[in-house]
Amino acid sequence: MTRFRVSLHVTPRRGLLDPQGKAVTDALHTLGFAAVRDVHVGRHIVVELDAADRPAAEREARRMCAKLLANPVTEDFEIAAVEGGAA
Amino acid sequence: MTRFRVSLHVTPRRGLLDPQGKAVTDALHTLGFAAVRDVHVGRHIVVELDAADRPAAEREARRMCAKLLANPVTEDFEIAAVEGGAA
């Protein structure tokens, strides 16, 4: 077993309301950042786990997203990076 | 002015307590993901903004992190990607 470090992005599904992103956009405008057009706020999750190889680590991370880390109704997730291991 | 899309990661500073990461680690263990060693939970923020060029877009994003998006006492931020524009 090798230690892997999987980075995940969990983001509000496009087309759904993103009240946190809207609030940040408004706050940035108030602070003088007039060039800001839109902001989306999601979660950046880094999971360190032991796995046989890189595909296995990614597969486990996807299962974690489906079962706990992302809300399947309102959020999308993507594997941003898998680090560690030899291959 | 060109439209750019800057992706930011805001993460709890290493060495500080990360109670959300600890809670997710415990929940994953409870769900049977025994191979999980550690989890860190931060924010993934995507800012769409107009800027003259790519360095200007990145500079503005750093200013936003320093002024609003990241807590300078407990969090670190990094620019994960800058998309858009020609150069």
Backbone of each chain as nested JSON, in Angstrom:
{
  "chains": [
    {"id": "A", "residues": [
      {"number": 1, "name": "MET", "atoms": {"N": [0.845, -1.196, 0.0], "CA": [0.0, 0.0, 0.0], "C": [0.88, 1.246, 0.0]}},
      {"number": 2, "name": "THR", "atoms": {"N": [0.489, 2.219, -0.758], "CA": [1.239, 3.458, -0.873], "C": [0.354, 4.602, -0.426]}},
      {"number": 3, "name": "ARG", "atoms": {"N": [0.978, 5.645, 0.094], "CA": [0.227, 6.81, 0.53], "C": [-0.024, 7.74, -0.656]}},
      {"number": 4, "name": "PHE", "atoms": {"N": [-1.294, 8.103, -0.868], "CA": [-1.656, 9.044, -1.929], "C": [-2.367, 10.245, -1.317]}},
      {"number": 5, "name": "ARG", "atoms": {"N": [-2.327, 11.322, -2.074], "CA": [-2.925, 12.571, -1.635], "C": [-3.841, 13.024, -2.777]}},
      {"number": 6, "name": "VAL", "atoms": {"N": [-5.14, 12.921, -2.563], "CA": [-6.109, 13.227, -3.614], "C": [-6.767, 14.571, -3.319]}},
      {"number": 7, "name": "SER", "atoms": {"N": [-6.68, 15.503, -4.27], "CA": [-7.333, 16.812, -4.126], "C": [-8.651, 16.8, -4.876]}},
      {"number": 8, "name": "LEU", "atoms": {"N": [-9.708, 17.231, -4.2], "CA": [-11.057, 17.225, -4.77], "C": [-11.626, 18.631, -4.766]}},
      {"number": 9, "name": "HIS", "atoms": {"N": [-12.402, 18.932, -5.79], "CA": [-13.188, 20.164, -5.8], "C": [-14.66, 19.792, -5.756]}},
      {"number": 10, "name": "VAL", "atoms": {"N": [-15.374, 20.326, -4.794], "CA": [-16.822, 20.14, -4.715], "C": [-17.443, 21.514, -4.928]}},
      {"number": 11, "name": "THR", "atoms": {"N": [-18.238, 21.644, -5.982], "CA": [-18.763, 22.972, -6.34], "C": [-20.276, 22.937, -6.488]}},
      {"number": 12, "name": "PRO", "atoms": {"N": [-20.941, 24.068, -6.217], "CA": [-22.384, 24.141, -6.452], "C": [-22.662, 23.854, -7.919]}},
      {"number": 13, "name": "ARG", "atoms": {"N": [-23.689, 23.068, -8.182], "CA": [-24.009, 22.736, -9.578], "C": [-24.342, 24.005, -10.344]}},
      {"number": 14, "name": "ARG", "atoms": {"N": [-23.818, 24.106, -11.57], "CA": [-24.085, 25.268, -12.415], "C": [-25.576, 25.393, -12.678]}},
      {"number": 15, "name": "GLY", "atoms": {"N": [-26.066, 26.603, -12.61], "CA": [-27.482, 26.835, -12.866], "C": [-28.297, 26.878, -11.588]}},
      {"number": 16, "name": "LEU", "atoms": {"N": [-27.759, 26.264, -10.512], "CA": [-28.44, 26.388, -9.223], "C": [-27.978, 27.679, -8.548]}},
      {"number": 17, "name": "LEU", "atoms": {"N": [-28.777, 28.165, -7.641], "CA": [-28.406, 29.357, -6.894], "C": [-27.137, 29.109, -6.089]}},
      {"number": 18, "name": "ASP", "atoms": {"N": [-26.266, 30.096, -6.029], "CA": [-25.039, 30.01, -5.247], "C": [-24.99, 31.246, -4.347]}},
      {"number": 19, "name": "PRO", "atoms": {"N": [-25.775, 31.226, -3.26], "CA": [-25.898, 32.438, -2.431], "C": [-24.573, 32.892, -1.84]}},
      {"number": 20, "name": "GLN", "atoms": {"N": [-23.691, 31.933, -1.508], "CA": [-22.398, 32.319, -0.937], "C": [-21.55, 33.048, -1.99]}},
      {"number": 21, "name": "GLY", "atoms": {"N": [-21.574, 32.537, -3.216], "CA": [-20.847, 33.204, -4.293], "C": [-21.382, 34.603, -4.553]}},
      {"number": 22, "name": "LYS", "atoms": {"N": [-22.704, 34.742, -4.521], "CA": [-23.33, 36.057, -4.722], "C": [-22.914, 37.021, -3.603]}},
      {"number": 23, "name": "ALA", "atoms": {"N": [-22.894, 36.525, -2.369], "CA": [-22.523, 37.368, -1.232], "C": [-21.073, 37.834, -1.356]}},
      {"number": 24, "name": "VAL", "atoms": {"N": [-20.187, 36.926, -1.785], "CA": [-18.776, 37.293, -1.933], "C": [-18.613, 38.311, -3.062]}},
      {"number": 25, "name": "THR", "atoms": {"N": [-19.346, 38.106, -4.169], "CA": [-19.296, 39.078, -5.274], "C": [-19.679, 40.469, -4.772]}},
      {"number": 26, "name": "ASP", "atoms": {"N": [-20.782, 40.555, -4.042], "CA": [-21.242, 41.849, -3.531], "C": [-20.209, 42.462, -2.578]}},
      {"number": 27, "name": "ALA", "atoms": {"N": [-19.626, 41.625, -1.713], "CA": [-18.637, 42.13, -0.753], "C": [-17.405, 42.667, -1.485]}},
      {"number": 28, "name": "LEU", "atoms": {"N": [-16.979, 41.959, -2.538], "CA": [-15.803, 42.414, -3.296], "C": [-16.1, 43.745, -4.0]}},
      {"number": 29, "name": "HIS", "atoms": {"N": [-17.312, 43.878, -4.539], "CA": [-17.691, 45.154, -5.155], "C": [-17.65, 46.279, -4.123]}},
      {"number": 30, "name": "THR", "atoms": {"N": [-18.179, 46.005, -2.933], "CA": [-18.185, 47.014, -1.87], "C": [-16.766, 47.423, -1.501]}},
      {"number": 31, "name": "LEU", "atoms": {"N": [-15.833, 46.454, -1.573], "CA": [-14.44, 46.746, -1.223], "C": [-13.693, 47.437, -2.362]}},
      {"number": 32, "name": "GLY", "atoms": {"N": [-14.373, 47.655, -3.49], "CA": [-13.734, 48.388, -4.573], "C": [-13.235, 47.531, -5.725]}},
      {"number": 33, "name": "PHE", "atoms": {"N": [-13.44, 46.216, -5.661], "CA": [-13.015, 45.347, -6.759], "C": [-14.111, 45.338, -7.828]}},
      {"number": 34, "name": "ALA", "atoms": {"N": [-14.187, 46.435, -8.588], "CA": [-15.301, 46.617, -9.52], "C": [-15.217, 45.681, -10.717]}},
      {"number": 35, "name": "ALA", "atoms": {"N": [-14.035, 45.12, -11.007], "CA": [-13.857, 44.279, -12.197], "C": [-14.384, 42.859, -12.001]}},
      {"number": 36, "name": "VAL", "atoms": {"N": [-14.799, 42.529, -10.775], "CA": [-15.273, 41.168, -10.513], "C": [-16.636, 40.959, -11.156]}},
      {"number": 37, "name": "ARG", "atoms": {"N": [-16.782, 39.89, -11.929], "CA": [-18.031, 39.605, -12.636], "C": [-18.848, 38.539, -11.925]}},
      {"number": 38, "name": "ASP", "atoms": {"N": [-18.181, 37.527, -11.376], "CA": [-18.903, 36.423, -10.762], "C": [-17.95, 35.663, -9.842]}},
      {"number": 39, "name": "VAL", "atoms": {"N": [-18.519, 35.07, -8.786], "CA": [-17.705, 34.272, -7.87], "C": [-18.466, 32.989, -7.549]}},
      {"number": 40, "name": "HIS", "atoms": {"N": [-17.75, 31.868, -7.552], "CA": [-18.334, 30.601, -7.111], "C": [-17.521, 30.085, -5.943]}},
      {"number": 41, "name": "VAL", "atoms": {"N": [-18.203, 29.666, -4.898], "CA": [-17.517, 29.166, -3.714], "C": [-17.866, 27.696, -3.519]}},
      {"number": 42, "name": "GLY", "atoms": {"N": [-16.844, 26.867, -3.541], "CA": [-17.035, 25.451, -3.277], "C": [-16.056, 24.998, -2.215]}},
      {"number": 43, "name": "ARG", "atoms": {"N": [-15.862, 23.69, -2.106], "CA": [-14.927, 23.174, -1.114], "C": [-13.741, 22.518, -1.803]}},
      {"number": 44, "name": "HIS", "atoms": {"N": [-12.581, 22.716, -1.187], "CA": [-11.353, 22.08, -1.655], "C": [-10.972, 21.068, -0.586]}},
      {"number": 45, "name": "ILE", "atoms": {"N": [-11.08, 19.793, -0.908], "CA": [-10.867, 18.737, 0.079], "C": [-9.647, 17.924, -0.323]}},
      {"number": 46, "name": "VAL", "atoms": {"N": [-8.73, 17.739, 0.609], "CA": [-7.547, 16.919, 0.362], "C": [-7.645, 15.686, 1.239]}},
      {"number": 47, "name": "VAL", "atoms": {"N": [-7.679, 14.521, 0.593], "CA": [-7.777, 13.25, 1.312], "C": [-6.452, 12.519, 1.185]}},
      {"number": 48, "name": "GLU", "atoms": {"N": [-5.839, 12.186, 2.322], "CA": [-4.647, 11.345, 2.312], "C": [-5.068, 9.928, 2.641]}},
      {"number": 49, "name": "LEU", "atoms": {"N": [-4.734, 9.01, 1.747], "CA": [-5.16, 7.634, 1.976], "C": [-4.127, 6.649, 1.456]}},
      {"number": 50, "name": "ASP", "atoms": {"N": [-4.211, 5.419, 1.944], "CA": [-3.358, 4.337, 1.458], "C": [-4.126, 3.571, 0.398]}},
      {"number": 51, "name": "ALA", "atoms": {"N": [-3.461, 3.284, -0.723], "CA": [-4.102, 2.518, -1.781], "C": [-3.034, 1.737, -2.532]}},
      {"number": 52, "name": "ALA", "atoms": {"N": [-3.488, 0.729, -3.288], "CA": [-2.551, -0.125, -4.013], "C": [-1.859, 0.662, -5.125]}},
      {"number": 53, "name": "ASP", "atoms": {"N": [-2.628, 1.463, -5.854], "CA": [-2.038, 2.244, -6.932], "C": [-2.9, 3.492, -7.152]}},
      {"number": 54, "name": "ARG", "atoms": {"N": [-2.478, 4.299, -8.124], "CA": [-3.123, 5.578, -8.366], "C": [-4.597, 5.436, -8.788]}},
      {"number": 55, "name": "PRO", "atoms": {"N": [-4.916, 4.532, -9.729], "CA": [-6.333, 4.365, -10.088], "C": [-7.188, 3.949, -8.891]}},
      {"number": 56, "name": "ALA", "atoms": {"N": [-6.643, 3.096, -8.026], "CA": [-7.409, 2.662, -6.855], "C": [-7.659, 3.839, -5.915]}},
      {"number": 57, "name": "ALA", "atoms": {"N": [-6.652, 4.698, -5.756], "CA": [-6.811, 5.868, -4.886], "C": [-7.902, 6.79, -5.432]}},
      {"number": 58, "name": "GLU", "atoms": {"N": [-7.88, 7.002, -6.748], "CA": [-8.884, 7.872, -7.356], "C": [-10.271, 7.265, -7.247]}},
      {"number": 59, "name": "ARG", "atoms": {"N": [-10.358, 5.955, -7.431], "CA": [-11.652, 5.261, -7.343], "C": [-12.23, 5.405, -5.939]}},
      {"number": 60, "name": "GLU", "atoms": {"N": [-11.38, 5.213, -4.925], "CA": [-11.85, 5.349, -3.55], "C": [-12.332, 6.781, -3.285]}},
      {"number": 61, "name": "ALA", "atoms": {"N": [-11.584, 7.762, -3.801], "CA": [-11.965, 9.164, -3.579], "C": [-13.326, 9.463, -4.216]}},
      {"number": 62, "name": "ARG", "atoms": {"N": [-13.569, 8.899, -5.4], "CA": [-14.871, 9.098, -6.046], "C": [-15.994, 8.494, -5.21]}},
      {"number": 63, "name": "ARG", "atoms": {"N": [-15.734, 7.324, -4.643], "CA": [-16.752, 6.694, -3.782], "C": [-17.024, 7.575, -2.561]}},
      {"number": 64, "name": "MET", "atoms": {"N": [-15.97, 8.167, -2.0], "CA": [-16.147, 9.045, -0.832], "C": [-17.006, 10.248, -1.185]}},
      {"number": 65, "name": "CYS", "atoms": {"N": [-16.763, 10.824, -2.368], "CA": [-17.563, 11.969, -2.81], "C": [-19.028, 11.571, -2.915]}},
      {"number": 66, "name": "ALA", "atoms": {"N": [-19.27, 10.414, -3.522], "CA": [-20.648, 9.979, -3.75], "C": [-21.356, 9.679, -2.437]}},
      {"number": 67, "name": "LYS", "atoms": {"N": [-20.61, 9.177, -1.446], "CA": [-21.258, 8.743, -0.206], "C": [-21.299, 9.812, 0.87]}},
      {"number": 68, "name": "LEU", "atoms": {"N": [-20.357, 10.755, 0.852], "CA": [-20.301, 11.709, 1.965], "C": [-19.933, 13.132, 1.566]}},
      {"number": 69, "name": "LEU", "atoms": {"N": [-18.919, 13.276, 0.702], "CA": [-18.295, 14.597, 0.579], "C": [-19.103, 15.588, -0.252]}},
      {"number": 70, "name": "ALA", "atoms": {"N": [-19.857, 15.09, -1.235], "CA": [-20.634, 15.992, -2.088], "C": [-22.122, 15.669, -1.959]}},
      {"number": 71, "name": "ASN", "atoms": {"N": [-22.94, 16.693, -2.017], "CA": [-24.386, 16.513, -2.027], "C": [-24.81, 16.228, -3.468]}},
      {"number": 72, "name": "PRO", "atoms": {"N": [-25.29, 15.007, -3.757], "CA": [-25.555, 14.648, -5.158], "C": [-26.683, 15.457, -5.793]}},
      {"number": 73, "name": "VAL", "atoms": {"N": [-27.483, 16.115, -4.988], "CA": [-28.598, 16.893, -5.539], "C": [-28.142, 18.278, -5.998]}},
      {"number": 74, "name": "THR", "atoms": {"N": [-27.23, 18.879, -5.256], "CA": [-26.913, 20.285, -5.513], "C": [-25.454, 20.544, -5.889]}},
      {"number": 75, "name": "GLU", "atoms": {"N": [-24.609, 19.513, -5.814], "CA": [-23.182, 19.771, -6.019], "C": [-22.574, 18.82, -7.041]}},
      {"number": 76, "name": "ASP", "atoms": {"N": [-21.531, 19.297, -7.698], "CA": [-20.706, 18.46, -8.566], "C": [-19.341, 18.314, -7.907]}},
      {"number": 77, "name": "PHE", "atoms": {"N": [-18.644, 17.218, -8.239], "CA": [-17.278, 17.1, -7.742], "C": [-16.36, 16.691, -8.885]}},
      {"number": 78, "name": "GLU", "atoms": {"N": [-15.09, 17.01, -8.715], "CA": [-14.084, 16.555, -9.667], "C": [-12.808, 16.257, -8.904]}},
      {"number": 79, "name": "ILE", "atoms": {"N": [-12.051, 15.287, -9.434], "CA": [-10.738, 14.99, -8.878], "C": [-9.775, 15.992, -9.492]}},
      {"number": 80, "name": "ALA", "atoms": {"N": [-9.176, 16.848, -8.675], "CA": [-8.284, 17.873, -9.217], "C": [-6.872, 17.329, -9.414]}},
      {"number": 81, "name": "ALA", "atoms": {"N": [-6.424, 16.483, -8.498], "CA": [-5.064, 15.952, -8.603], "C": [-4.914, 14.733, -7.715]}},
      {"number": 82, "name": "VAL", "atoms": {"N": [-4.051, 13.812, -8.137], "CA": [-3.665, 12.675, -7.296], "C": [-2.149, 12.687, -7.224]}},
      {"number": 83, "name": "GLU", "atoms": {"N": [-1.62, 12.869, -6.009], "CA": [-0.163, 12.915, -5.832], "C": [0.289, 11.728, -5.004]}},
      {"number": 84, "name": "GLY", "atoms": {"N": [1.543, 11.396, -5.159], "CA": [2.11, 10.314, -4.369], "C": [2.21, 9.037, -5.175]}},
      {"number": 85, "name": "GLY", "atoms": {"N": [2.856, 8.027, -4.589], "CA": [3.04, 6.77, -5.299], "C": [4.12, 6.906, -6.353]}},
      {"number": 86, "name": "ALA", "atoms": {"N": [4.391, 5.804, -7.035], "CA": [5.473, 5.798, -8.009], "C": [4.968, 6.062, -9.424]}},
      {"number": 87, "name": "ALA", "atoms": {"N": [3.775, 5.545, -9.752], "CA": [3.286, 5.65, -11.136], "C": [2.303, 6.801, -11.271]}}
    ]},
    {"id": "B", "residues": [
      {"number": 1, "name": "MET", "atoms": {"N": [-9.786, 45.177, -21.91], "CA": [-9.966, 44.284, -20.757], "C": [-10.428, 42.908, -21.225]}},
      {"number": 2, "name": "THR", "atoms": {"N": [-9.885, 41.886, -20.636], "CA": [-10.224, 40.509, -20.984], "C": [-10.816, 39.816, -19.762]}},
      {"number": 3, "name": "ARG", "atoms": {"N": [-11.696, 38.853, -20.038], "CA": [-12.288, 38.098, -18.935], "C": [-11.357, 36.961, -18.517]}},
      {"number": 4, "name": "PHE", "atoms": {"N": [-11.031, 36.886, -17.22], "CA": [-10.213, 35.802, -16.688], "C": [-10.984, 35.057, -15.608]}},
      {"number": 5, "name": "ARG", "atoms": {"N": [-10.557, 33.833, -15.402], "CA": [-11.188, 32.955, -14.427], "C": [-10.07, 32.457, -13.517]}},
      {"number": 6, "name": "VAL", "atoms": {"N": [-10.043, 32.95, -12.283], "CA": [-8.965, 32.607, -11.358], "C": [-9.485, 31.625, -10.315]}},
      {"number": 7, "name": "SER", "atoms": {"N": [-8.825, 30.471, -10.203], "CA": [-9.192, 29.47, -9.195], "C": [-8.265, 29.597, -7.998]}},
      {"number": 8, "name": "LEU", "atoms": {"N": [-8.851, 29.666, -6.809], "CA": [-8.085, 29.854, -5.581], "C": [-8.359, 28.705, -4.617]}},
      {"number": 9, "name": "HIS", "atoms": {"N": [-7.349, 28.332, -3.869], "CA": [-7.531, 27.395, -2.765], "C": [-7.244, 28.126, -1.46]}},
      {"number": 10, "name": "VAL", "atoms": {"N": [-8.189, 28.099, -0.563], "CA": [-7.982, 28.658, 0.77], "C": [-8.041, 27.497, 1.747]}},
      {"number": 11, "name": "THR", "atoms": {"N": [-6.937, 27.265, 2.472], "CA": [-6.859, 26.072, 3.327], "C": [-6.465, 26.452, 4.749]}},
      {"number": 12, "name": "PRO", "atoms": {"N": [-6.908, 25.657, 5.722], "CA": [-6.471, 25.896, 7.103], "C": [-4.954, 25.801, 7.17]}},
      {"number": 13, "name": "ARG", "atoms": {"N": [-4.331, 26.711, 7.913], "CA": [-2.864, 26.701, 7.987], "C": [-2.384, 25.393, 8.614]}},
      {"number": 14, "name": "ARG", "atoms": {"N": [-1.342, 24.808, 8.023], "CA": [-0.791, 23.561, 8.556], "C": [-0.327, 23.744, 9.997]}},
      {"number": 15, "name": "GLY", "atoms": {"N": [-0.649, 22.771, 10.834], "CA": [-0.235, 22.855, 12.215], "C": [-1.332, 23.383, 13.109]}},
      {"number": 16, "name": "LEU", "atoms": {"N": [-2.279, 24.123, 12.508], "CA": [-3.428, 24.563, 13.295], "C": [-4.485, 23.465, 13.285]}},
      {"number": 17, "name": "LEU", "atoms": {"N": [-5.354, 23.506, 14.269], "CA": [-6.438, 22.533, 14.323], "C": [-7.325, 22.671, 13.091]}},
      {"number": 18, "name": "ASP", "atoms": {"N": [-7.778, 21.551, 12.565], "CA": [-8.694, 21.546, 11.43], "C": [-9.88, 20.652, 11.821]}},
      {"number": 19, "name": "PRO", "atoms": {"N": [-10.777, 21.192, 12.649], "CA": [-11.853, 20.346, 13.201], "C": [-12.76, 19.767, 12.116]}},
      {"number": 20, "name": "GLN", "atoms": {"N": [-12.963, 20.517, 11.021], "CA": [-13.811, 19.998, 9.954], "C": [-13.137, 18.798, 9.271]}},
      {"number": 21, "name": "GLY", "atoms": {"N": [-11.832, 18.915, 9.049], "CA": [-11.1, 17.807, 8.459], "C": [-11.12, 16.578, 9.359]}},
      {"number": 22, "name": "LYS", "atoms": {"N": [-10.97, 16.816, 10.66], "CA": [-11.016, 15.703, 11.626], "C": [-12.389, 15.038, 11.599]}},
      {"number": 23, "name": "ALA", "atoms": {"N": [-13.441, 15.84, 11.541], "CA": [-14.801, 15.291, 11.536], "C": [-15.032, 14.452, 10.281]}},
      {"number": 24, "name": "VAL", "atoms": {"N": [-14.544, 14.941, 9.135], "CA": [-14.73, 14.186, 7.892], "C": [-13.931, 12.885, 7.946]}},
      {"number": 25, "name": "THR", "atoms": {"N": [-12.7, 12.939, 8.486], "CA": [-11.908, 11.712, 8.636], "C": [-12.675, 10.68, 9.447]}},
      {"number": 26, "name": "ASP", "atoms": {"N": [-13.222, 11.099, 10.576], "CA": [-13.97, 10.176, 11.43], "C": [-15.191, 9.622, 10.71]}},
      {"number": 27, "name": "ALA", "atoms": {"N": [-15.903, 10.491, 9.981], "CA": [-17.106, 10.04, 9.272], "C": [-16.736, 9.017, 8.194]}},
      {"number": 28, "name": "LEU", "atoms": {"N": [-15.629, 9.261, 7.492], "CA": [-15.21, 8.312, 6.449], "C": [-14.837, 6.963, 7.06]}},
      {"number": 29, "name": "HIS", "atoms": {"N": [-14.165, 6.992, 8.214], "CA": [-13.846, 5.731, 8.897], "C": [-15.128, 4.989, 9.26]}},
      {"number": 30, "name": "THR", "atoms": {"N": [-16.097, 5.726, 9.79], "CA": [-17.372, 5.116, 10.174], "C": [-18.054, 4.481, 8.974]}},
      {"number": 31, "name": "LEU", "atoms": {"N": [-17.897, 5.108, 7.792], "CA": [-18.522, 4.582, 6.579], "C": [-17.726, 3.416, 5.973]}},
      {"number": 32, "name": "GLY", "atoms": {"N": [-16.602, 3.08, 6.591], "CA": [-15.853, 1.917, 6.122], "C": [-14.622, 2.236, 5.293]}},
      {"number": 33, "name": "PHE", "atoms": {"N": [-14.317, 3.521, 5.113], "CA": [-13.114, 3.887, 4.359], "C": [-11.916, 3.87, 5.31]}},
      {"number": 34, "name": "ALA", "atoms": {"N": [-11.465, 2.651, 5.642], "CA": [-10.445, 2.497, 6.677], "C": [-9.076, 2.998, 6.227]}},
      {"number": 35, "name": "ALA", "atoms": {"N": [-8.856, 3.124, 4.918], "CA": [-7.535, 3.503, 4.408], "C": [-7.272, 5.004, 4.497]}},
      {"number": 36, "name": "VAL", "atoms": {"N": [-8.285, 5.774, 4.91], "CA": [-8.106, 7.225, 4.987], "C": [-7.216, 7.576, 6.168]}},
      {"number": 37, "name": "ARG", "atoms": {"N": [-6.18, 8.37, 5.927], "CA": [-5.241, 8.745, 6.977], "C": [-5.508, 10.151, 7.507]}},
      {"number": 38, "name": "ASP", "atoms": {"N": [-5.872, 11.062, 6.609], "CA": [-6.06, 12.445, 7.037], "C": [-6.892, 13.172, 5.981]}},
      {"number": 39, "name": "VAL", "atoms": {"N": [-7.662, 14.172, 6.423], "CA": [-8.461, 14.963, 5.495], "C": [-8.317, 16.434, 5.87]}},
      {"number": 40, "name": "HIS", "atoms": {"N": [-8.137, 17.282, 4.861], "CA": [-8.144, 18.727, 5.091], "C": [-9.25, 19.337, 4.256]}},
      {"number": 41, "name": "VAL", "atoms": {"N": [-10.036, 20.194, 4.871], "CA": [-11.142, 20.822, 4.16], "C": [-10.895, 22.319, 4.081]}},
      {"number": 42, "name": "GLY", "atoms": {"N": [-10.827, 22.816, 2.861], "CA": [-10.683, 24.253, 2.642], "C": [-11.734, 24.724, 1.661]}},
      {"number": 43, "name": "ARG", "atoms": {"N": [-11.531, 25.909, 1.116], "CA": [-12.495, 26.445, 0.151], "C": [-11.86, 26.525, -1.232]}},
      {"number": 44, "name": "HIS", "atoms": {"N": [-12.671, 26.232, -2.217], "CA": [-12.267, 26.366, -3.615], "C": [-13.092, 27.51, -4.185]}},
      {"number": 45, "name": "ILE", "atoms": {"N": [-12.429, 28.622, -4.492], "CA": [-13.134, 29.826, -4.918], "C": [-12.743, 30.143, -6.356]}},
      {"number": 46, "name": "VAL", "atoms": {"N": [-13.733, 30.351, -7.2], "CA": [-13.475, 30.727, -8.592], "C": [-13.972, 32.155, -8.787]}},
      {"number": 47, "name": "VAL", "atoms": {"N": [-13.057, 33.049, -9.147], "CA": [-13.392, 34.457, -9.365], "C": [-13.303, 34.756, -10.851]}},
      {"number": 48, "name": "GLU", "atoms": {"N": [-14.387, 35.233, -11.429], "CA": [-14.349, 35.701, -12.817], "C": [-14.233, 37.208, -12.792]}},
      {"number": 49, "name": "LEU", "atoms": {"N": [-13.21, 37.715, -13.459], "CA": [-12.995, 39.158, -13.424], "C": [-12.403, 39.648, -14.748]}},
      {"number": 50, "name": "ASP", "atoms": {"N": [-12.55, 40.935, -14.991], "CA": [-11.943, 41.577, -16.159], "C": [-10.609, 42.171, -15.74]}},
      {"number": 51, "name": "ALA", "atoms": {"N": [-9.575, 41.937, -16.553], "CA": [-8.259, 42.5, -16.25], "C": [-7.52, 42.723, -17.553]}},
      {"number": 52, "name": "ALA", "atoms": {"N": [-6.465, 43.54, -17.489], "CA": [-5.702, 43.873, -18.694], "C": [-4.956, 42.645, -19.21]}},
      {"number": 53, "name": "ASP", "atoms": {"N": [-4.361, 41.884, -18.302], "CA": [-3.62, 40.69, -18.719], "C": [-3.586, 39.712, -17.548]}},
      {"number": 54, "name": "ARG", "atoms": {"N": [-2.951, 38.579, -17.815], "CA": [-2.943, 37.502, -16.834], "C": [-2.267, 37.889, -15.511]}},
      {"number": 55, "name": "PRO", "atoms": {"N": [-1.081, 38.513, -15.537], "CA": [-0.465, 38.922, -14.257], "C": [-1.353, 39.88, -13.467]}},
      {"number": 56, "name": "ALA", "atoms": {"N": [-2.055, 40.785, -14.182], "CA": [-2.94, 41.718, -13.486], "C": [-4.094, 40.971, -12.816]}},
      {"number": 57, "name": "ALA", "atoms": {"N": [-4.631, 39.965, -13.508], "CA": [-5.736, 39.179, -12.942], "C": [-5.269, 38.457, -11.677]}},
      {"number": 58, "name": "GLU", "atoms": {"N": [-4.085, 37.878, -11.744], "CA": [-3.563, 37.151, -10.586], "C": [-3.288, 38.104, -9.417]}},
      {"number": 59, "name": "ARG", "atoms": {"N": [-2.761, 39.289, -9.752], "CA": [-2.458, 40.274, -8.703], "C": [-3.741, 40.705, -7.991]}},
      {"number": 60, "name": "GLU", "atoms": {"N": [-4.791, 40.959, -8.774], "CA": [-6.064, 41.348, -8.174], "C": [-6.61, 40.237, -7.275]}},
      {"number": 61, "name": "ALA", "atoms": {"N": [-6.498, 38.992, -7.748], "CA": [-7.005, 37.862, -6.958], "C": [-6.257, 37.753, -5.627]}},
      {"number": 62, "name": "ARG", "atoms": {"N": [-4.937, 37.996, -5.662], "CA": [-4.165, 37.954, -4.413], "C": [-4.633, 39.047, -3.449]}},
      {"number": 63, "name": "ARG", "atoms": {"N": [-4.919, 40.222, -4.0], "CA": [-5.412, 41.308, -3.145], "C": [-6.763, 40.934, -2.529]}},
      {"number": 64, "name": "MET", "atoms": {"N": [-7.61, 40.276, -3.316], "CA": [-8.921, 39.857, -2.779], "C": [-8.756, 38.855, -1.644]}},
      {"number": 65, "name": "CYS", "atoms": {"N": [-7.809, 37.922, -1.815], "CA": [-7.562, 36.945, -0.746], "C": [-7.119, 37.656, 0.521]}},
      {"number": 66, "name": "ALA", "atoms": {"N": [-6.202, 38.606, 0.36], "CA": [-5.654, 39.289, 1.528], "C": [-6.714, 40.139, 2.225]}},
      {"number": 67, "name": "LYS", "atoms": {"N": [-7.644, 40.706, 1.443], "CA": [-8.604, 41.626, 2.035], "C": [-9.905, 40.969, 2.476]}},
      {"number": 68, "name": "LEU", "atoms": {"N": [-10.291, 39.856, 1.841], "CA": [-11.604, 39.291, 2.167], "C": [-11.638, 37.766, 2.2]}},
      {"number": 69, "name": "LEU", "atoms": {"N": [-11.025, 37.115, 1.217], "CA": [-11.341, 35.703, 0.99], "C": [-10.674, 34.756, 1.979]}},
      {"number": 70, "name": "ALA", "atoms": {"N": [-9.494, 35.129, 2.481], "CA": [-8.787, 34.244, 3.407], "C": [-8.586, 34.961, 4.745]}},
      {"number": 71, "name": "ASN", "atoms": {"N": [-8.67, 34.209, 5.808], "CA": [-8.384, 34.737, 7.143], "C": [-6.867, 34.696, 7.342]}},
      {"number": 72, "name": "PRO", "atoms": {"N": [-6.205, 35.853, 7.422], "CA": [-4.73, 35.842, 7.457], "C": [-4.156, 35.197, 8.712]}},
      {"number": 73, "name": "VAL", "atoms": {"N": [-4.96, 35.034, 9.742], "CA": [-4.462, 34.439, 10.989], "C": [-4.457, 32.911, 10.918]}},
      {"number": 74, "name": "THR", "atoms": {"N": [-5.467, 32.343, 10.278], "CA": [-5.644, 30.889, 10.365], "C": [-5.586, 30.171, 9.023]}},
      {"number": 75, "name": "GLU", "atoms": {"N": [-5.528, 30.923, 7.929], "CA": [-5.62, 30.261, 6.631], "C": [-4.489, 30.677, 5.69]}},
      {"number": 76, "name": "ASP", "atoms": {"N": [-4.163, 29.781, 4.784], "CA": [-3.251, 30.082, 3.682], "C": [-4.052, 30.055, 2.388]}},
      {"number": 77, "name": "PHE", "atoms": {"N": [-3.571, 30.79, 1.378], "CA": [-4.226, 30.701, 0.084], "C": [-3.182, 30.504, -1.004]}},
      {"number": 78, "name": "GLU", "atoms": {"N": [-3.634, 29.928, -2.115], "CA": [-2.768, 29.804, -3.281], "C": [-3.625, 29.982, -4.523]}},
      {"number": 79, "name": "ILE", "atoms": {"N": [-3.002, 30.526, -5.564], "CA": [-3.653, 30.625, -6.861], "C": [-3.477, 29.276, -7.54]}},
      {"number": 80, "name": "ALA", "atoms": {"N": [-4.573, 28.562, -7.784], "CA": [-4.459, 27.234, -8.388], "C": [-4.365, 27.329, -9.898]}},
      {"number": 81, "name": "ALA", "atoms": {"N": [-5.073, 28.261, -10.507], "CA": [-5.065, 28.361, -11.969], "C": [-5.614, 29.717, -12.392]}},
      {"number": 82, "name": "VAL", "atoms": {"N": [-5.12, 30.21, -13.519], "CA": [-5.686, 31.405, -14.143], "C": [-6.019, 31.027, -15.585]}},
      {"number": 83, "name": "GLU", "atoms": {"N": [-7.293, 31.087, -15.936], "CA": [-7.709, 30.719, -17.294], "C": [-8.272, 31.94, -17.996]}},
      {"number": 84, "name": "GLY", "atoms": {"N": [-8.237, 31.867, -19.324], "CA": [-8.809, 32.944, -20.122], "C": [-7.744, 33.877, -20.642]}},
      {"number": 85, "name": "GLY", "atoms": {"N": [-8.123, 34.8, -21.521], "CA": [-7.155, 35.713, -22.115], "C": [-6.34, 35.007, -23.179]}},
      {"number": 86, "name": "ALA", "atoms": {"N": [-5.456, 35.742, -23.822], "CA": [-4.695, 35.182, -24.931], "C": [-3.344, 34.668, -24.466]}},
      {"number": 87, "name": "ALA", "atoms": {"N": [-2.722, 35.38, -23.502], "CA": [-1.356, 35.013, -23.099], "C": [-1.376, 34.172, -21.835]}}
    ]}
  ]
}
